[in-house]
Amino acid sequence: MKRILLAVFLANLLALPLLALPAISLAQEAWPAIESPQDLIDILDTIARWLMTIVFIIAAIFIVVAAYKFVTSGGDPIQVTSARQAILYALVGVAVALLAWGIVQVVKSIILG
C-alpha cells in the first residue's frame, strides 16, 4: 500500500510542472508600456493571477503531503492530528487567498467604474 501511495505522490509531483505552463505563456508575452491607468491595472491583475497560481500550487502540495502523512500515520493520534491541521491550514490559506482575490476584483471594479 505504501508503494502505491508513494507512486501516486511521485506522479503528482512530476505533474506539477504542467500547472506552470499558463504562467510560462504569460512570461513570454512582452510587458506593455504603461500609457494609461488601465495598463497598470492589467499588469497588476497579471501579477495577482500569478500569485494565485502559486498559492494554489503550494496548497496542493501541502494537501498531498498531509494526506500522505494521514494515510501512513498508522493510527498514531499525534500524526493524525498533525495531518489534519496541515490540511486545515492549507484550506484556510486558499480561503484567505480567494478573499484577497475578491477584494482586488471589487477594488478594480470600483476604480474602473
N, C-alpha and C positions, 0 to 999 in steps of 0.2 A: 504494500500500500504506500509506503514511504517513497519507493522508487517511482511510482506513478505520479504522486504529488510533486516530487522533485522534477520529473519530466514536464509536467504541466507548468510548473513555476518557471523552469528554464525556457520553455516555449513562449510563455507570455513575456519573459524578459527579452527574448530575441525579437518579439513582435513590436516592442516599444518604439524602435526607430521608425517604424511605419507611421506612427502617430505624428512624427515630426515632419512628414512630407508637406503638409499645408504650410507650416512655418518656413520651410526651405523655399517654397514657391513665393512666399511673401518677401523673403530676404533677397530674392533675385530681382525683384522689382526695384527700379531706381526711385530714390526718395525725391518727391517733387519739391520744387522751390515753394516756400511759403509766401503766397501772394495775397491771401485773404484769411480771415479767421476760420473759414470753412476748411482750408487746407490744414491749419493747425489742429483743428478738431479731428480731421481724418487721420492725421498722424498719431494723435493721442489715442484715437479709437483703435488703430492698428496695434499700438503698444499694449493697450488693455486686452485685446484679443490674444496677443502672445502670452501675456501674464496669466490669463485664464487657462490657456492651453497648458502652460507649465504647472499651474495649480492642480489641474485635473490629472495630469500625468503623475505628479508626486502623490496625490491622494490615491490613485490606482495602485501605485507601488506599495504604499503603506497598507492598503486594504489587502492586497495579495500576501504580503509578508505577515500581517496579523492573522489572516485566515490560515496560513501555513502553520504559524505558532499555535493557533487554536486547535487545528487538526492533530498536530504532533505533540500536544501537551500531555496526552496520556491520562487525562482526568485530574492533573495537578491543579488545585484551585488557584494557586498563585499565577501560574502561566495562563490559565483560562481567563482570569481577571485582567491580566496584562494584555492579552489579545483583544478582549472586549473593549478595554479602554483605548487601545490603539485604533480600533475600528471606529469607535465613538469620536475620537479626536479627528480622525480623517474626515468623517462625515460633518463634524462641526466646522472644520476648515473649509470644506466645499460649500457649506451653507453661508459662511461668512463671505467667501469669495463671490457667491451668487448675489448676496445682498449688496456687496460693493459694486458689482456689475450693474445691478438695478439702480443704485444711486447715481452711478455715472450716466446711465441712459436717461434718467429723469433730468439731471442737470443739463445734459446735452439737448434734450428736447426743449427745455426752458430757454436755453441760450439761443437755439436756432429758431425758436418760436413756432 
